[in-house]
């Protein structure tokens, strides 16, 4: 069951970003067939690959493993003011629920 949850999440993230399996595989350093196996739920990614996938998709490894549904945003390189603006926008969107 866990394989299928992770597989669905990987496929969802890849498709949301308009990437092919080959493109994702290239970015994380695996073959397309290996990534296809992750996405089909027949194989788990290694720890290092899981981390690379999390970085590529800007999510936590917990999110990939279906432990939580939180995303994260890489704000490195932004000013304090830009970071504050993003935090304010997130808080505003959360308050609308």
Buried (B, 14 or more C-beta within 10 A) or exposed (E): EEBEEBBEBBBEBBEEEEBEBEBBBBBBEBEBEBBBBBBEBEBBBEEEBBBBBBEBBEBBEEBBBBEEEEEEEEEEEEEEEEBEEEEEEEEEEEEEE
